[in-house]
Amino acid sequence: MSTFTPVRLAGLAAAVLAVPVVLTGCSSGGDTAAATQADAVEVADQWIKAADHGMSAAFAEFDNSSDREVRIVDATSPASGRMEIHETVDANGSKTMRPKAGGMPVPAHGSATLQPGADHLMFMDLKAPLRTGSEVPITLKFADGSSTTFNAQVRDFPGNKENYAPAGESPAAHGG
């Protein structure tokens, strides 16, 4: 028969309390890989350009807290018939918007910015006017199949006068 003396109990208690410390010490500490790409991204400074009809654009800052690059591959919103991830490029002296091939990468422990005159989320076929001060939900889809939804405030912005050129069409066919 075994008996526990105060010295044995103190030793057992010390061993039990040391287990979490030992397990913590075994973790890599540097690997902050999130469960999904969506879990790794924080959205900040998000807003949408006010518009009466047709098209508009959303802008934001995406911060990736993980040890791996994440990639935004699609976006949707109930305010728009469809959305595309766009880049703005110079074409014959004017700025032209076009779909960004491969989506938008957000580097490990880094950030990516959507801003006027550069990368942005394009709202196409607006279902109703986007009025200043209202908020609109946007859902981002990531390369691993995960998604996250955030709200963006609609703001007045005079714009950059870019042209939209769908694949295979001339930028001159579309107004800015």
N, CA, C and O of each residue as an XYZ file, in Angstrom:
704
protein
N       0.833     -1.179      0.000
C       0.000      0.000      0.000
C       0.876      1.239      0.000
O       1.862      1.314      0.733
N       0.520      2.188     -0.806
C       1.303      3.402     -0.959
C       0.714      4.492     -0.086
O      -0.505      4.634      0.015
N       1.575      5.246      0.533
C       1.108      6.380      1.333
C       1.733      7.643      0.787
O       2.862      7.639      0.296
N       0.985      8.717      0.880
C       1.481     10.016      0.425
C       1.845     10.847      1.630
O       1.003     11.132      2.482
N       3.070     11.223      1.697
C       3.521     12.108      2.760
C       3.439     13.532      2.228
O       3.335     13.732      1.018
N       3.483     14.518      3.106
C       3.455     15.900      2.625
C       4.562     16.201      1.612
O       4.354     16.992      0.692
N       5.732     15.581      1.771
C       6.833     15.818      0.847
C       6.488     15.234     -0.526
O       6.740     15.864     -1.553
N       5.908     14.021     -0.539
C       5.519     13.396     -1.813
C       4.406     14.199     -2.493
O       4.441     14.379     -3.711
N       3.418     14.685     -1.732
C       2.339     15.473     -2.308
C       2.868     16.774     -2.899
O       2.428     17.195     -3.970
N       3.791     17.401     -2.220
C       4.370     18.644     -2.732
C       5.114     18.386     -4.031
O       5.043     19.195     -4.956
N       5.826     17.268     -4.112
C       6.548     16.918     -5.334
C       5.596     16.628     -6.479
O       5.841     17.037     -7.613
N       4.496     15.916     -6.185
C       3.497     15.609     -7.204
C       2.828     16.897     -7.708
O       2.637     17.064     -8.913
N       2.479     17.793     -6.802
C       1.858     19.059     -7.183
C       2.799     19.880     -8.059
O       2.362     20.486     -9.038
N       4.079     19.905     -7.720
C       5.054     20.653     -8.516
C       5.161     20.071     -9.928
O       5.275     20.807    -10.908
N       5.123     18.746    -10.013
C       5.214     18.098    -11.326
C       3.993     18.416    -12.182
O       4.120     18.687    -13.376
N       2.807     18.383    -11.569
C       1.577     18.671    -12.311
C       1.570     20.120    -12.793
O       1.189     20.391    -13.932
N       1.985     21.044    -11.944
C       2.014     22.454    -12.328
C       3.074     22.749    -13.382
O       2.939     23.724    -14.121
N       4.120     21.939    -13.473
C       5.188     22.169    -14.441
C       4.801     21.727    -15.844
O       5.414     22.182    -16.809
N       3.797     20.851    -15.995
C       3.428     20.332    -17.309
C       3.067     21.444    -18.292
O       3.594     21.434    -19.404
N       2.188     22.420    -17.946
C       1.889     23.480    -18.927
C       3.119     24.282    -19.336
O       3.234     24.685    -20.493
N       4.046     24.521    -18.395
C       5.256     25.261    -18.707
C       6.111     24.480    -19.686
O       6.644     25.050    -20.638
N       6.249     23.164    -19.458
C       7.037     22.323    -20.348
C       6.400     22.292    -21.735
O       7.103     22.407    -22.738
N       5.065     22.137    -21.803
C       4.393     22.091    -23.096
C       4.528     23.415    -23.834
O       4.708     23.425    -25.052
N       4.445     24.523    -23.121
C       4.615     25.828    -23.749
C       6.025     25.974    -24.288
O       6.223     26.510    -25.379
N       6.981     25.514    -23.553
C       8.369     25.586    -23.979
C       8.646     24.767    -25.218
O       9.584     25.068    -25.956
N       7.841     23.724    -25.470
C       8.035     22.871    -26.640
C       7.449     23.476    -27.905
O       7.801     23.056    -29.007
N       6.559     24.458    -27.766
C       5.984     25.051    -28.978
C       7.034     25.908    -29.652
O       7.971     26.383    -29.009
N       6.872     26.104    -30.957
C       7.883     26.838    -31.721
C       7.901     28.316    -31.375
O       8.930     28.972    -31.541
N       6.781     28.857    -30.895
C       6.728     30.262    -30.527
C       6.710     31.206    -31.721
O       6.026     32.228    -31.671
N       7.436     30.901    -32.793
C       7.481     31.778    -33.951
C       6.406     31.474    -34.980
O       6.133     32.302    -35.849
N       5.800     30.312    -34.898
C       4.800     29.930    -35.895
C       3.436     30.432    -35.473
O       2.822     29.889    -34.554
N       2.968     31.457    -36.134
C       1.648     32.001    -35.817
C       0.670     31.682    -36.926
O      -0.187     32.499    -37.264
N       0.800     30.490    -37.492
C      -0.104     30.082    -38.567
C      -1.527     29.998    -38.025
O      -1.789     29.291    -37.051
N      -2.427     30.713    -38.652
C      -3.826     30.686    -38.255
C      -4.477     29.426    -38.810
O      -3.956     28.795    -39.729
N      -5.624     29.071    -38.238
C      -6.346     27.890    -38.697
C      -6.734     28.028    -40.171
O      -6.660     27.057    -40.923
N      -7.145     29.227    -40.587
C      -7.481     29.479    -41.989
C      -6.852     30.805    -42.399
O      -6.418     31.591    -41.556
N      -6.813     31.038    -43.708
C      -6.291     32.321    -44.188
C      -7.164     33.473    -43.702
O      -6.655     34.542    -43.366
N      -8.476     33.256    -43.664
C      -9.379     34.315    -43.191
C      -9.091     34.674    -41.739
O      -9.192     35.842    -41.362
N      -8.732     33.684    -40.915
C      -8.423     33.941    -39.506
C      -7.172     34.792    -39.349
O      -7.018     35.482    -38.341
N      -6.283     34.754    -40.325
C      -5.005     35.458    -40.230
C      -5.094     36.923    -40.627
O      -4.167     37.689    -40.363
N      -6.200     37.330    -41.260
C      -6.276     38.687    -41.824
C      -7.187     39.590    -41.007
O      -8.314     39.231    -40.665
N      -6.669     40.761    -40.710
C      -7.452     41.808    -40.055
C      -7.672     42.923    -41.072
O      -6.752     43.321    -41.787
N      -8.902     43.418    -41.123
C      -9.269     44.463    -42.072
C      -9.374     45.790    -41.329
O      -9.980     45.853    -40.260
N      -8.791     46.850    -41.884
C      -8.846     48.179    -41.261
C      -9.045     49.244    -42.336
O      -8.776     49.013    -43.514
N      -9.515     50.403    -41.914
C      -9.694     51.570    -42.781
C     -10.488     51.249    -44.049
O     -10.140     51.708    -45.136
N     -11.543     50.468    -43.906
C     -12.338     50.054    -45.058
C     -13.415     51.085    -45.375
O     -14.083     51.604    -44.481
N     -13.570     51.375    -46.681
C     -14.594     52.307    -47.135
C     -14.920     52.050    -48.605
O     -14.166     51.385    -49.316
N     -16.050     52.586    -49.042
C     -16.537     52.420    -50.411
C     -16.874     53.793    -50.972
O     -17.402     54.648    -50.262
N     -16.572     53.998    -52.228
C     -16.897     55.250    -52.905
C     -18.404     55.314    -53.157
O     -18.984     54.370    -53.696
N     -19.041     56.425    -52.769
C     -20.473     56.625    -53.012
C     -20.742     56.616    -54.512
O     -19.940     57.112    -55.302
N     -21.890     56.039    -54.894
C     -22.267     55.986    -56.311
C     -23.773     55.840    -56.436
O     -24.416     55.210    -55.596
N     -24.331     56.422    -57.484
C     -25.771     56.318    -57.729
C     -26.148     55.030    -58.446
O     -27.204     54.457    -58.176
N     -25.290     54.563    -59.365
C     -25.605     53.371    -60.149
C     -24.328     52.866    -60.824
O     -23.282     53.510    -60.748
N     -24.420     51.739    -61.466
C     -23.308     51.221    -62.257
C     -22.227     50.565    -61.435
O     -22.387     49.432    -60.981
N     -21.095     51.286    -61.233
C     -19.930     50.711    -60.572
C     -19.450     51.601    -59.430
O     -19.740     52.796    -59.375
N     -18.708     50.978    -58.526
C     -18.032     51.698    -57.462
C     -16.833     50.856    -57.041
O     -16.564     49.813    -57.637
N     -16.111     51.306    -56.013
C     -14.930     50.574    -55.564
C     -14.805     50.646    -54.047
O     -15.215     51.621    -53.416
N     -14.225     49.585    -53.476
C     -13.965     49.515    -52.036
C     -12.461     49.524    -51.802
O     -11.681     49.018    -52.610
N     -12.077     50.110    -50.678
C     -10.676     50.262    -50.319
C     -10.492     49.835    -48.867
O     -11.419     49.947    -48.064
N      -9.301     49.346    -48.526
C      -9.042     48.883    -47.156
C      -7.570     48.544    -46.998
O      -6.798     48.560    -47.956
N      -7.207     48.239    -45.767
C      -5.874     47.749    -45.417
C      -6.062     46.344    -44.866
O      -6.897     46.129    -43.988
N      -5.286     45.375    -45.378
C      -5.342     43.998    -44.898
C      -4.022     43.661    -44.224
O      -2.962     43.780    -44.839
N      -4.079     43.242    -42.966
C      -2.879     42.860    -42.215
C      -2.916     41.358    -41.962
O      -3.905     40.828    -41.455
N      -1.829     40.678    -42.320
C      -1.700     39.232    -42.171
C      -0.809     38.941    -40.969
O       0.369     39.299    -40.968
N      -1.361     38.294    -39.948
C      -0.606     37.988    -38.734
C       0.075     36.628    -38.786
O       0.741     36.246    -37.824
N      -0.069     35.890    -39.876
C       0.476     34.532    -39.927
C       1.874     34.492    -40.530
O       2.384     35.487    -41.047
N       2.475     33.310    -40.446
C       3.805     33.068    -40.996
C       3.774     32.731    -42.483
O       4.815     32.467    -43.085
N       2.586     32.741    -43.072
C       2.438     32.362    -44.475
C       1.675     33.435    -45.251
O       0.803     34.112    -44.706
N       2.017     33.577    -46.520
C       1.249     34.468    -47.385
C      -0.186     33.955    -47.462
O      -0.422     32.747    -47.483
N      -1.136     34.878    -47.502
C      -2.526     34.531    -47.768
C      -2.914     35.228    -49.072
O      -2.287     36.206    -49.479
N      -3.956     34.707    -49.718
C      -4.349     35.267    -51.011
C      -5.858     35.444    -51.044
O      -6.621     34.495    -50.865
N      -6.275     36.709    -51.283
C      -7.688     37.026    -51.468
C      -7.995     36.743    -52.935
O      -7.364     37.317    -53.823
N      -8.966     35.857    -53.194
C      -9.232     35.447    -54.572
C     -10.591     35.903    -55.101
O     -10.841     35.821    -56.303
N     -11.472     36.382    -54.217
C     -12.794     36.796    -54.674
C     -13.436     37.658    -53.594
O     -13.011     37.648    -52.439
N     -14.451     38.391    -53.981
C     -15.225     39.205    -53.046
C     -16.668     39.245    -53.522
O     -16.940     39.189    -54.722
N     -17.586     39.341    -52.576
C     -19.012     39.477    -52.895
C     -19.631     40.479    -51.932
O     -19.107     40.733    -50.848
N     -20.763     41.043    -52.356
C     -21.531     41.949    -51.509
C     -22.973     41.939    -51.996
O     -23.223     41.868    -53.199
N     -23.928     42.009    -51.061
C     -25.321     42.080    -51.485
C     -25.646     43.383    -52.229
O     -26.706     43.491    -52.845
N     -24.748     44.365    -52.178
C     -24.972     45.650    -52.858
C     -24.668     45.591    -54.348
O     -25.011     46.513    -55.088
N     -24.028     44.515    -54.792
C     -23.536     44.464    -56.161
C     -23.857     43.131    -56.821
O     -23.814     42.080    -56.182
N     -24.181     43.190    -58.114
C     -24.434     41.969    -58.869
C     -23.203     41.086    -58.951
O     -23.304     39.859    -58.937
N     -22.033     41.721    -59.037
C     -20.771     40.980    -59.035
C     -19.645     41.908    -58.603
O     -19.759     43.132    -58.669
N     -18.559     41.290    -58.161
C     -17.385     42.047    -57.754
C     -16.146     41.411    -58.359
O     -16.127     40.218    -58.663
N     -15.112     42.226    -58.529
C     -13.821     41.749    -59.019
C     -12.715     42.436    -58.232
O     -12.867     43.572    -57.783
N     -11.606     41.732    -58.072
C     -10.403     42.338    -57.510
C      -9.689     42.990    -58.683
O      -9.363     42.324    -59.666
N      -9.445     44.298    -58.580
C      -8.866     45.051    -59.692
C      -7.516     45.651    -59.342
O      -7.183     45.889    -58.181
N      -6.765     45.881    -60.393
C      -5.553     46.688    -60.321
C      -5.727     47.823    -61.310
O      -6.521     47.724    -62.246
N      -4.992     48.892    -61.106
C      -5.031     50.026    -62.025
C      -3.654     50.132    -62.666
O      -2.636     50.167    -61.975
N      -3.637     50.181    -63.981
C      -2.382     50.244    -64.727
C      -2.418     51.420    -65.695
O      -3.490     51.886    -66.080
N      -1.246     51.891    -66.080
C      -1.161     52.934    -67.103
C      -1.269     52.281    -68.466
O      -0.571     51.309    -68.755
N      -2.146     52.817    -69.304
C      -2.314     52.311    -70.668
C      -2.430     53.501    -71.605
O      -3.444     54.198    -71.619
N      -1.395     53.724    -72.379
C      -1.382     54.826    -73.350
C      -1.678     56.174    -72.709
O      -2.434     56.975    -73.257
N      -1.079     56.423    -71.544
C      -1.214     57.719    -70.895
C      -2.439     57.889    -70.013
O      -2.619     58.954    -69.424
N      -3.280     56.883    -69.905
C      -4.422     56.988    -68.994
C      -4.449     55.762    -68.091
O      -3.872     54.723    -68.411
N      -5.118     55.900    -66.978
C      -5.221     54.787    -66.043
C      -6.385     53.890    -66.451
O      -7.479     54.366    -66.755
N      -6.128     52.585    -66.452
C      -7.145     51.602    -66.805
C      -7.246     50.564    -65.704
O      -6.233     50.046    -65.234
N      -8.477     50.258    -65.291
C      -8.711     49.213    -64.304
C      -8.907     47.898    -65.027
O      -9.527     47.843    -66.089
N      -8.367     46.830    -64.435
C      -8.569     45.490    -64.995
C      -8.528     44.462    -63.862
O      -7.955     44.723    -62.804
N      -9.135     43.294    -64.086
C      -9.075     42.248    -63.064
C      -7.621     41.898    -62.742
O      -6.777     41.823    -63.635
N      -7.346     41.687    -61.469
C      -5.995     41.363    -61.008
C      -5.818     39.850    -61.076
O      -6.422     39.114    -60.296
N      -4.995     39.390    -62.003
C      -4.773     37.958    -62.204
C      -4.224     37.312    -60.939
O      -3.267     37.808    -60.344
N      -4.832     36.209    -60.534
C      -4.340     35.461    -59.380
C      -4.782     35.985    -58.037
O      -4.396     35.434    -57.007
N      -5.576     37.031    -58.019
C      -6.041     37.571    -56.745
C      -5.033     38.507    -56.110
O      -4.097     38.975    -56.759
N      -5.242     38.769    -54.826
C      -4.405     39.734    -54.113
C      -3.641     39.044    -52.982
O      -4.251     38.585    -52.016
N      -2.315     38.968    -53.091
C      -1.534     38.368    -52.011
C      -1.359     39.345    -50.852
O      -1.225     40.554    -51.047
N      -1.364     38.789    -49.645
C      -1.037     39.558    -48.445
C       0.140     38.821    -47.814
O      -0.029     37.701    -47.331
N       1.329     39.423    -47.807
C       2.528     38.705    -47.364
C       2.483     38.309    -45.888
O       1.790     38.932    -45.084
N       3.229     37.269    -45.554
C       3.353     36.824    -44.170
C       3.821     37.982    -43.295
O       4.767     38.688    -43.646
N       3.166     38.173    -42.170
C       3.482     39.264    -41.235
C       3.564     40.611    -41.952
O       4.350     41.477    -41.568
N       2.758     40.782    -42.984
C       2.776     42.016    -43.751
C       1.379     42.511    -44.032
O       0.409     42.054    -43.428
N       1.285     43.447    -44.951
C      -0.012     44.031    -45.268
C      -0.131     44.277    -46.768
O       0.857     44.291    -47.501
N      -1.361     44.468    -47.191
C      -1.675     44.849    -48.565
C      -2.738     45.940    -48.475
O      -3.610     45.904    -47.607
N      -2.655     46.897    -49.371
C      -3.555     48.040    -49.322
C      -4.355     48.163    -50.601
O      -3.818     48.056    -51.704
N      -5.648     48.391    -50.435
C      -6.528     48.753    -51.545
C      -6.710     50.252    -51.434
O      -7.119     50.747    -50.384
N      -6.408     50.999    -52.516
C      -6.520     52.455    -52.462
C      -6.896     53.012    -53.822
O      -6.644     52.382    -54.849
N      -7.502     54.201    -53.830
C      -7.861     54.824    -55.108
C      -6.646     54.948    -56.017
O      -5.563     55.328    -55.573
N      -6.832     54.626    -57.282
C      -5.753     54.708    -58.252
C      -4.838     53.506    -58.246
O      -3.827     53.501    -58.948
N      -5.166     52.482    -57.466
C      -4.327     51.288    -57.366
C      -5.259     50.066    -57.222
O      -6.363     50.056    -57.767
N      -4.808     49.055    -56.496
C      -5.650     47.875    -56.279
C      -6.911     48.260    -55.515
O      -6.874     49.120    -54.635
N      -8.037     47.611    -55.860
C      -9.310     47.892    -55.204
C     -10.283     46.743    -55.470
O     -10.037     45.898    -56.330
N     -11.379     46.721    -54.732
C     -12.463     45.779    -54.984
C     -13.510     46.514    -55.799
O     -14.067     47.510    -55.339
N     -13.780     46.039    -56.990
C     -14.701     46.707    -57.910
C     -16.111     46.161    -57.745
O     -16.345     44.961    -57.895
N     -17.052     47.054    -57.432
C     -18.475     46.724    -57.401
C     -18.999     46.937    -58.810
O     -18.826     48.017    -59.374
N     -19.634     45.927    -59.387
C     -20.180     46.045    -60.733
C     -21.660     45.688    -60.680
O     -22.067     44.803    -59.927
N     -22.457     46.380    -61.479
C     -23.902     46.153    -61.488
C     -24.513     46.425    -60.112
O     -25.139     45.549    -59.515
N     -24.322     47.656    -59.618
C     -24.892     48.021    -58.316
C     -26.392     47.770    -58.313
O     -27.085     48.061    -59.288
N     -26.885     47.227    -57.203
C     -28.311     46.913    -57.089
C     -29.125     48.115    -56.623
O     -30.333     48.175    -56.849
N     -28.467     49.071    -55.976
C     -29.107     50.291    -55.480
C     -28.002     51.319    -55.265
O     -26.826     50.959    -55.213
N     -28.365     52.595    -55.141
C     -27.345     53.613    -54.884
C     -26.586     53.336    -53.578
O     -27.152     52.833    -52.608
N     -25.316     53.669    -53.581
C     -24.487     53.607    -52.375
C     -24.434     55.022    -51.815
O     -23.756     55.887    -52.369
N     -25.142     55.257    -50.728
C     -25.289     56.590    -50.152
C     -24.272     56.843    -49.037
O     -24.011     55.971    -48.208
N     -23.707     58.042    -49.033
C     -22.741     58.455    -48.023
C     -23.280     58.188    -46.620
O     -24.422     58.515    -46.300
N     -22.429     57.586    -45.797
C     -22.776     57.299    -44.402
C     -23.351     55.921    -44.174
O     -23.348     55.437    -43.041
N     -23.846     55.269    -45.219
C     -24.378     53.914    -45.033
C     -23.223     52.916    -44.918
O     -22.084     53.229    -45.263
N     -23.530     51.720    -44.434
C     -22.524     50.662    -44.341
C     -22.949     49.493    -45.207
O     -24.131     49.160    -45.294
N     -21.966     48.874    -45.844
C     -22.215     47.780    -46.774
C     -21.342     46.592    -46.385
O     -20.139     46.756    -46.186
N     -21.933     45.384    -46.271
C     -21.112     44.210    -45.984
C     -20.364     43.734    -47.235
O     -20.890     43.771    -48.347
N     -19.140     43.293    -47.024
C     -18.313     42.714    -48.077
C     -17.760     41.395    -47.538
O     -17.265     41.339    -46.412
N     -17.844     40.351    -48.333
C     -17.267     39.060    -47.954
C     -16.068     38.791    -48.843
O     -16.169     38.799    -50.070
N     -14.924     38.550    -48.200
C     -13.702     38.179    -48.918
C     -13.580     36.667    -48.912
O     -13.871     36.016    -47.908
N     -13.150     36.111    -50.035
C     -12.887     34.677    -50.131
C     -11.393     34.491    -50.359
O     -10.773     35.211    -51.141
N     -10.824     33.500    -49.654
C      -9.388     33.259    -49.695
C      -9.054     31.981    -50.460
O      -9.928     31.147    -50.697
N      -7.799     31.834    -50.841
C      -7.352     30.699    -51.645
C      -7.613     29.353    -50.968
O      -7.792     28.348    -51.656
N      -7.637     29.314    -49.642
C      -7.879     28.042    -48.952
C      -9.370     27.733    -48.798
O      -9.732     26.741    -48.165
N     -10.238     28.573    -49.371
C     -11.682     28.346    -49.293
C     -12.354     29.033    -48.115
O     -13.582     29.031    -48.028
N     -11.587     29.619    -47.210
C     -12.171     30.320    -46.065
C     -12.665     31.695    -46.495
O     -12.314     32.176    -47.573
N     -13.473     32.323    -45.660
C     -13.990     33.659    -45.969
C     -14.192     34.455    -44.692
O     -14.272     33.903    -43.595
N     -14.272     35.754    -44.864
C     -14.573     36.654    -43.756
C     -15.425     37.794    -44.299
O     -15.284     38.197    -45.454
N     -16.308     38.306    -43.453
C     -17.181     39.410    -43.837
C     -16.915     40.603    -42.934
O     -16.740     40.453    -41.725
N     -16.885     41.788    -43.530
C     -16.714     43.023    -42.778
C     -17.638     44.078    -43.375
O     -18.111     43.924    -44.501
N     -17.895     45.139    -42.633
C     -18.694     46.265    -43.119
C     -17.771     47.407    -43.518
O     -16.749     47.653    -42.878
N     -18.147     48.093    -44.580
C     -17.391     49.256    -45.039
C     -18.346     50.437    -45.156
O     -19.464     50.298    -45.651
N     -17.898     51.588    -44.701
C     -18.714     52.795    -44.763
C     -18.614     53.431    -46.145
O     -17.535     53.494    -46.734
N     -19.735     53.896    -46.647
C     -19.772     54.598    -47.929
C     -19.379     56.057    -47.689
O     -19.886     56.705    -46.773
N     -18.461     56.566    -48.530
C     -17.959     57.937    -48.406
C     -17.981     58.635    -49.757
O     -17.912     57.995    -50.807
N     -18.080     59.960    -49.710
C     -17.930     60.760    -50.929
C     -16.458     60.772    -51.310
O     -15.586     60.910    -50.453
N     -16.193     60.628    -52.587
C     -14.826     60.688    -53.103
C     -14.916     61.038    -54.577
O     -15.573     60.319    -55.330
N     -14.270     62.132    -55.021
C     -14.399     62.553    -56.408
C     -13.775     61.590    -57.408
O     -14.150     61.611    -58.580
N     -12.850     60.758    -56.994
C     -12.338     59.714    -57.875
C     -11.104     60.073    -58.653
O     -10.647     61.216    -58.672
N     -10.584     59.057    -59.292
C      -9.328     59.171    -60.030
C      -9.490     59.166    -61.537
O      -8.489     59.241    -62.249
N     -10.679     59.081    -62.042
C     -10.918     59.110    -63.485
C     -10.254     57.945    -64.228
O      -9.716     58.128    -65.320
N     -10.296     56.738    -63.626
C      -9.796     55.574    -64.338
C     -10.864     55.099    -65.325
O     -12.038     55.450    -65.205
N     -10.443     54.308    -66.287
C     -11.354     53.666    -67.229
C     -11.429     52.189    -66.884
O     -10.445     51.602    -66.435
N     -12.590     51.588    -67.092
C     -12.738     50.164    -66.875
C     -12.700     49.471    -68.224
O     -13.459     49.823    -69.127
N     -11.828     48.494    -68.365
C     -11.711     47.769    -69.627
C     -11.867     46.284    -69.366
O     -10.903     45.627    -68.973
N     -13.072     45.733    -69.578
C     -13.226     44.287    -69.461
C     -12.292     43.580    -70.432
O     -11.865     44.167    -71.427
N     -11.977     42.333    -70.150
C     -11.059     41.571    -70.993
C     -11.474     41.648    -72.452
O     -12.630     41.393    -72.789
N     -10.537     41.998    -73.311
C     -10.783     42.013    -74.745
C     -11.390     43.298    -75.291
O     -11.617     43.402    -76.496
N     -11.657     44.281    -74.431
C     -12.260     45.534    -74.905
C     -11.279     46.678    -74.750
O     -10.382     46.626    -73.909
N     -11.443     47.677    -75.533
C     -10.609     48.864    -75.495
C     -11.021     49.764    -74.339
O     -12.218     49.933    -74.108
N     -10.061     50.357    -73.590
C     -10.415     51.288    -72.524
C     -11.216     52.480    -73.035
O     -12.003     53.049    -72.279
N     -11.044     52.870    -74.275
C     -11.761     54.021    -74.816
C     -13.260     53.778    -74.897
O     -14.034     54.728    -75.019
N     -13.686     52.506    -74.830
C     -15.102     52.176    -74.929
C     -15.857     52.465    -73.642
O     -17.086     52.404    -73.613
N     -15.111     52.785    -72.552
C     -15.746     52.986    -71.245
C     -15.338     54.328    -70.654
O     -14.175     54.721    -70.739
N     -16.283     55.020    -70.062
C     -15.988     56.297    -69.409
C     -15.453     56.104    -68.024
O     -15.602     55.017    -67.467
N     -14.809     57.145    -67.410
C     -14.248     57.054    -66.068
C     -15.100     57.635    -65.117
O     -14.781     57.647    -63.928
